[in-house]
């Protein structure tokens, strides 16, 4: 039987993610469309995004924070191409984005003194095997696997290398030990539910010292350059972006940040996300065909919640047929208008992924789960249906 209750907002994509509760296009009515981002009012808006983000995250005063091109990916790439090569590198991978950074390090930058510490989807590599004489590149939260580092205890406070952290699906919803992180990147499209294409880059004093003391041997495109004549480019971190940002997206980011502050800041965002995960956990506990991809709850994400179908019927199918079944399941619920974009990432094992970040209402999570049961029954027993 089809469930009677429908999610009010059926958006479960892991990026761009659901807008904050109550959002309408009216939130953008004061956007500075048609105005230059370099005008006084435009720069003020960009600076406000940084100031509100800094306050919400309690970023250390001596960390620089700026808006950069190309979303979180652009922010990570800027850091890798501008800073790596001064010493050895450890790259931690347990899902597709970490694997992408490993490809940069090993195949594109071709760094010789590089190690890749990897683990399969659903697990973490041995965090204690990291060599902190090296620069270390890692995601805090694996968006495509649902596995996160448990805390910052494994990061050496006396490290020689830089800790370079892709925190895009963690920041605002998880506690980050800023004093142990030298480069932190994210975008507006995850926990804030903002629009894509813009990244945020936070740099510690140690990261800035690296930029001024080391010049990489490879050419750097304009959008990657964080120094000028050997000096750190302060202007980039004072609302003078490298390229033209969308003032519509900036206005949307401001709206999200104001909403976050209005409900209680980061602690409230974290609480909302954890409540969403808790709702999924209750369903998983009573549902025989589904299981968390990450079995260990100590490293399980409460934003990117990844699920594995463990039913024997599904497991017997070749992977191609498994993925086809998932697409059919997604199509069924798309047609009903009750759940969009919930199939796992193409690089992950076949399964489901529900974004449970702070902009998603727990009531919508609770409402969608019976629909997943219904859709799975439909693809598993098409004759009976």
PyMOL commands that set and color helices and strands:
alter all, ss='L'
color gray80, all
select helices_A, chain A and resi 25-28+40-57+71-83+96-108+127-129+178-180+205-213+222-224+234-237+247-262+266-286+297-299+312-315+319-336+362-380
alter helices_A, ss='H'
color red, helices_A
select strands_A, chain A and resi 64-69+89-93+114-118+135-139+163-166+183-187+198-203+227-228+231-232+290-292+304-309+351-355
alter strands_A, ss='S'
color yellow, strands_A
deselect
rebuild
show_as cartoon
